[in-house]
Amino acid sequence: MRGKIFGVFAVVVLVVVGLSYALTRVILADAPAPGGGEASRSVTAVTTQLKLDALVLERWLAERAADPKLREPFNAGTPPARAEAAMTVANQVRDAAAGSPDLASMSPALVVLVDANGIVLGRNGSATMRGDDLGSVYPALKSALQKGITGSDTWINPSRNEQLLASYAPVRGTDGTVVGGLVLGTAFNDGRLTAASDRMSGGVVVAVVRKGEAVDVIAKTGNAPGDVLPQLSAAGSKEGILKALSSGQAIDVGGLPKGYAASARALEGYGEGRSAALIGVARIEAPATIAALILPTLGVLVFGLVLVGLAAYLLDVYISRPVAEMEEGLLAIMNGKTDLRFEIEHAEYGGLVFRINSLLNQLLGVQEDETDDQGRPSRAPSSTSFEDALSVDERMATSAEGAEAGDAKALREEPDQKYYARIFEEYISGKKSLGDPVDHITREAFVARIRASEAEMAQKHGKPVRYKVEVRGREVVLLAVPLV
C-alpha cells in the first residue's frame, strides 16, 4: 500500500516539475541572455546594415566611375587644370549622391578624385587636399586601385581630422587601364550610427577604434547610457574588445556596470576589419523575466493541486470501498446472517479477507473447503511432503532385496551426476502425473536428502544402495536398491 501511495504522488510531482521546467525554458528562451543575447543581436544588426551600405555605395560609385566625363580631369594638360576639373567632377558626384534614393541614409561628406597611386587630384567644395598621398595614409585604397576593384575602409585619422566610412571605385581609361579612383566618404558619427540602428533593431551600439593598446570611443547611438561609455575604455572591457578586433568573432565584453551586458565584434566590410569595432549594449532585465514566470508558476501550482485531488480521490476509492464493504458484512453477520462470507478480490486486502473468512468458519464451526476447482488440495504443500515419500521408501526397503541384478548393475555403473539428475526428473514427472504440486521441491534439497538417506540405508543394512522411482497408486515412492 505504501508503494502505491508513494508511486501515485511521485507521478504527480514528476508531472508538475516537468511542466514547470518546460514553461520556464520557453519563457527564458525569449528573455535577455545573461551573456548579452540582446546586445549581440543589436551589434550584429548594425554591422550588417553598415556592411550593406558599403556594398550599395561601392556599386553606385562603380557606375559613376564608368561615366566618360569622369576621365576628363585625368586627361587635362596641366596640374592646375586637372585640379580644377577634378573639383568640378567631385562637386557633381557629391550632388548626385545627395539626391540618390539609394544613398538616402548616407550623407556624403567627402568626394575625392585620386590618381592610380592614390595622390589627390581634387576634392569637392575646396582646393585643400590637392597632392595629398592618400595611398600612403590608407594603404587599402592603393591596393584596391592596383587590383582594379572597388572597396571600403574606415578612415579614422585625428591628425587629418578625418572620421569617415570611405568607399572607392577605380576609374579606367579608354584602353581599360586604371588611371585613378573615385572616393566617397560618409560621416562615421553619432547620427550615422543611430540611423543604422533605427533601421534595424534600435538597440544601443557604440563604435570604438584601436588606439595602440587602448581603445577610443568615436561614435554612439542616441540611446547609449552615459554610465557605460567610460567603462568601455577601461581595462575590464578593453580585453574583450581587442580580442574581438583580432579574432573577427563576436566576444562578450565584461567590466560594465551591474545590470548591463555587452558584445563586441569587428566592423566587417571595411578594409580588413581590424581597426574599428562595434559594441552592442543591453540592459539585463531580470525583474521582467521573474514577473513573466509568475502566471505560469501559478498555473502549474493549480494544475498540481488538481492532480493531487484526483489522485487522493482515486486512492480513497481504492482503499475505502473494500473497508466499507467488510464493515457492512461484519454488521450483517452480527445481526444473524452467519452464512455470509466475503468475496472481495483486492491486491492489498485479499489476504485479510481470506483470514476473516477462515476465522468466521472456525468460530461458527463450518468446515472449510480446501480443494480447488478440480478437487485438488488448495493448501500449499508443506516441507514434510518430501519427507513422507522417503519414509514410504524406507518401509519398502526390504522389498528391494529381491530386485533384479540388472537394476543394481545399471544403478551401480551410472555416474553420480547423471544418476541424481535422472531420478530428480523422474520424481518430478511422477508427481506431476498425479497432479501433485512440485514447486516446493528443489533439485538441491532433493539431492541432499537422497544422499543422506542413502548413507543411512547403507549403514543400516551394511551395503551401499541407490534409489529408483516408482509410481504406486496415488503416490510416488523412492525404492532403495542394494548395489551388491
N, C-alpha and C positions, 0 to 999 in steps of 0.2 A: 504493500500500500504506500509506504514511504517513497518507493521508487516511482510509482505512478504520479504522486503529488509533485515530487521533485521534477519529473520529466515534463509534466504539463506546464508548470510555471517557468521551467528553463526554456521551453519553446517560446512562451510569451516574451520572456526577456530577450531572447535572441532576435525575435521579430522586431521588437521595439528598437533595440540597439542597431540592427541592420538598417531599418528605415531612417532612423536619426542620422546614421552615417551617410546614407545616400543623399538625404536632403542637405546636410551640411556641405558635402562635396560639391553639389550642384551650385549652392549659393557662393561658396568660396571660389569657384571657378570663374565667376564674374566679378569678384571683388579685387581691388588693387593688391597686387602681389607684394609681399614684403621686400623682395629683391628689386622692385622697380618695374613691374609689368607695365603699368600705365606710362611711366617715364620712358621705357624702351619703345613703346608704341608711338609716343609723341616724337621722339628723336628720329625714329625710322621714317615716319610720315614726312617730316620736314626735309630730311636728307633726300628722300625720293623726289619731293617737289622741286628742290633746288637742282637736283641732277637732271630732272625733266626740263627745267628751264634752260639749262646749259645745252641740252640736245636741240631744243627748239631754236635757240639763238644761233647755234652753230649752223644749222640748216638754213636759217634766214640769211646769215652772213655769206654762206656759200653761194646762195642765189644772187645776192647783191654783187659779190666779187666777180661773178661771171659777166656782169654788165661791161661792154666795151668802154664806156665812159670812165670806168674806174682805172683803166690803163693810162689815161691821158697824163696824169701827173708824173708817171714814170717815164714818159716819152718827152717831157719838156726839156728844152735845151740847156737851161742854166739852173743852178741850185735855187736862186730866189724864185724863178718861175715854177720849179717843181714844188717849192714850199707853198706858194700861193694857190696853185692848182690843187695841192693836197688838202689845204684848209677848206677850199670851196667844196671839194668832194666830201670831206668829213662832215661839213655842215649839212649837206644834202642827205647823207646817210643818217645823221643824227635825227633830222626832221622826219625822215621816212620811218625810222624805228619808233619815234614817239607817236606816230599816227598809225602804226601797225596793230591790228587787233590781236595778232599772235603774241605780241610783246607787251600787252597792256599791263601785265603785272610787274614788268621790269622797266624801271625808269633809266634810260641811258644817261650816264654821267660823263663818259669819255668815248670819243671816236678818234682813232689814230690810224694813219697810213704809214707803214714801215717798209723798208726795202727788204731784200731777200735775207739780209743778215740781222734784221731787227732794228736797224737805225731809223729813227723817226724822220719822216718827210714833213709831216704836218699833222695838226690836230684840229678839232672843231673849236670855233669861237675864240681862238687865241694863237698867238705866234710863239708861245712857250713850247718847250719840249723839243724844238727842232734840233736834230742832230743827236738827241739822247740815244744811247745804246741800250735799248730795252732788251735786246737779245742777250746781253751780258747780265743784266739785272734779273731777268726772268728767263732762264735757260730753256724752259719748256716751250716758250714761244719760238725761239730759234730752231729748236728741234722739230717742231711741227712744220715750220716753213721749209726746212730742208727735206722733210719727208713728203711735203705737198699734201698735208692732211689738215683737217680742222681740229680744234682743241679748245680746252678751257682750263683756267688756272685761277688760284687765289692770289691777288696782288695785294699783300699786306706789307707795306713799307713805310713806317712812320717818318723816316728821313726824307722820303719823297712826297709825304703827305698823301699816300695812296692806300685806300682800303676798299678794294673792288673785287667783284667777281668778273673776270675778263674772259671773253670768248673771241676766237680769231679764225680766219679762213684765208687760204693762200690766194693771191691774185696772179694769174698766168698771162703771159704774153701771147702774141698771135701764134707763136710756134709751140705753145703748150708748156714752156718752161716757167718756173715760178720766178716772178720779178719782184714780188713783195707780198705784203699781207694787209688785211683789213682787220682792225681790232676794235671791239666794242666792250666797254666796261660799265657794269651796273653797280650802284652803291651797295655795299655789304654793311648795312647798318640796322638799327632797331626796327625801322619801318619795313625794310625788306624782309627781315626775319619774322616780324609779326604778320605781314601779308601772307607769307608762305605757310605759317602755322594756321592762320584763319582759314586758308583754303583746304586744309587737311583736318587735323584733329583738334586744333585750337588749344593744344597743351602748351606748357611752359618750356621754352627752348632757349638755351644760351650758347653763343658762339665764342670759342676761345682759340688762341693760336699759341704755338710753341714759342717760347722766348728763352733760348738757351736751354737750361734745365728747369725752367719755370714755365708757367702758363699765364696768359693775359686775356682777360675778358674784353672782347671787342664789340659784341652786339648781344641784344637780348630782346625777347618778346615783351610787349607791354604789360603782361600779367606776371612777370617774374618777381618773386618775393625778394624784398630788399635784404632780408637777413640771410639769404642763401648765397648771394653773389660773392661776398668777401670770402666765404668758405671754399669756393671753387678754386681759388688761387692758393689756398693753404696746403700744407704738406699732406694732410689726411686725404684730400681729394686729388691732389696733383698726381699721385702714383697711378691711380686708376685712369686718369685722362691720358697721361703719357703712354700707358700700356695700350689704350685704345688707338692712339696715333701710330704706334709702332706695329701693332698686330692687324689693324684694319677690322677688328671684331668689336661687337657691342660689349662693353665692360661696365659692370655696376660700379658706381662711384660712392665711396664712403666719406666719412668726415663731415657730413651735413648735420644741421640742427635736428633735434629729435622731432620725429613726425614727418620727415621728408625722405624720399628715395630718389636716386638719380642714376641715369645710364648714359654713357658716352660712346660715341663712335666717330670715326674719321669722316670728313666731308668727302664723299665719293663723287667722281665725275669731274673733279677739278685737279688737274695735274696728277701727281702720284698719291694724293690724299694723305700726306704725311705732315702738312703744315697747319691745317685748321681742323677743329673738331667741333661737333655739336653735342650739347648735353641736354637731355630731357630731364625735367624735374617734376615730381608729382608728390602730392601730399598723401600720406598713408592714412586712410580714413577708417581706422579700426572701429570707432564707435558706430559708424554706419553699418559695418559688417555685423557687429553684435546685435544692433537693432533689427537687422534683416533676419536674424536667427530666432527672434522671439516667437513670432507667429508659428513657424514650422515646429519649433520645440513644443509649444503648447498643443499644436495639433497632434504631434507624436504622443504627448502625455495623455491626451484624451483617448486616442486610439489604444494606447496601452491599458488604460483603465477599463475600456470596453472589453478588450481581450481577457483581462483578469476576471471581470464579472462573468463573462461567458464561460471561462474555464472553471470558475467556482461553481456556477450553476450545474455544469456537466458532472463535476466531481460530487456535488451534493446528490444529484440523481443517482449516480453510480453507487454511492455509499449508503445514502439514507433509505432508498427504496427497499432493498432487501432487509434492512434492520426493521423497518416499519412492518414488513410482511411477517417477519419472525415474531415481532411483538404481538401482532394481531392473532397469529396462530397459537401462541402460548396462552393468550387470553381465552381463545376458544376452547383449548384443551382444559384449562382451569374451570371452564363453565360446563364441562361434561362431554365434550366431543373428543373422547380419548382415542379414537381411531385415526385422528388427523396426524399426518406426517408431512414434513416439509419437503418440497420438491423444487429447491432453488439451485440453479446452476450458476455459480459465481466463482470467478478466479480467486477472490480473496476469502469469501465466506463458505466455500464449498466444504472444506474440512470441518468447520464449526457446525454446519447444518448436519453433516453425517454424524457427528458426535452427539448432537442434540437428539436426533432420531434414535441413535443407539441407546442413549440414556433413558429416553421415554419408553423404549421397548423393555429395558431392564426393570424400570420402576413399575411398569404396568404388566410385567410377566408375559410379554409377547416374544415368541421365538423368531429370531431374525433369519431371513433367507440369505444364505451365504453363497449361493450359486449364481453364475452368470446366465445369460440368455440361453446358452447351450447346456446348462446343467452342470458346468464345471465349477469347482470352488472359486469363489471370488476373492478369498483371502490370499494375501501374498504368501508364497511358500516360506517356511521357516528354515533356519540353518540346520535343523535336525533331519530334514528330508534326506539329505545325502547320507547322514549317519545311519538312518533306518535301513537304507539299501545295503550298506555294508554289514549291518547286523544280520540281515537275512542271509548274506553270503556266508558268514561265519557258522550259522546254524546248519548250512548245507555243505560245509567244507568236507565232511566225511564222505559225502556222495561223490566228491571229486576223486576219491581214491581209485575208483574204477574207471576213470577217464581213459580214453583211448591213448595209446602210446604216441600216435601221430600228433594229437593235440599237444602233448607235452613236448615232443621233439620240435614242433613248429614254434611253440612259445619260447623254448629254450634258445633256439637259434636266431630269433628275431631281435634286431638291435634295440637297445633300451629306448632311444628317442622315438623310433618308429612304433615301437610297441605301445608306449604311453599315449602317443598321439592317436593311434588307431582305436584303442579301447575307449578313449575320451569321446571320439567322434561316434563310435558305436553306441556308447551310453546315451549321448545326447540325442542321437537319432531314435533310439528306442523310446526315450521319454517323450519325444515329440510325436511319435506314432501313437502313443496312448493319450495324447492331449495334455500331458503334464507340463507345467511351467519349467523352464530351464534357465531363465535369465539370472537366477541366483547362483548358478553353478559356473565357476570359472575354471579354466584349464589348470592354473597354478594350484588352486585349492584341491582340485580333483587328483592331480598327480601326487601332491604332497600326502594326501590321505591314503592313496593306493600304496605308496612306498612304505608308509608307516604300518599299514595293515599287512603288507607282505612280510615286513620284518617280524611283526607279532605272530603271524601264522607260521613262519619258518622256525621261530623259537619254540612255539607251542608244539609243533608236530615234528620238529627235528629234521626238516628237509625244506629246501627253497620252493617257493610257489610263485605262480603268476595267475592273473585273473583273465577270465573270458566272460563276455557279456551275453546274457540270455534274457529274453522276454518271456515271462511266465505269467500267464493270466493278465491281470491288470497291474503288474509291477515289473520293473526291470531289476534283475539281480546280477551281481558280480560273483561268478563261481570260481573258487580257488582250485587251481590245477597243480598238483605236485610235479616238479620238473625232473625227479629221479625215481 
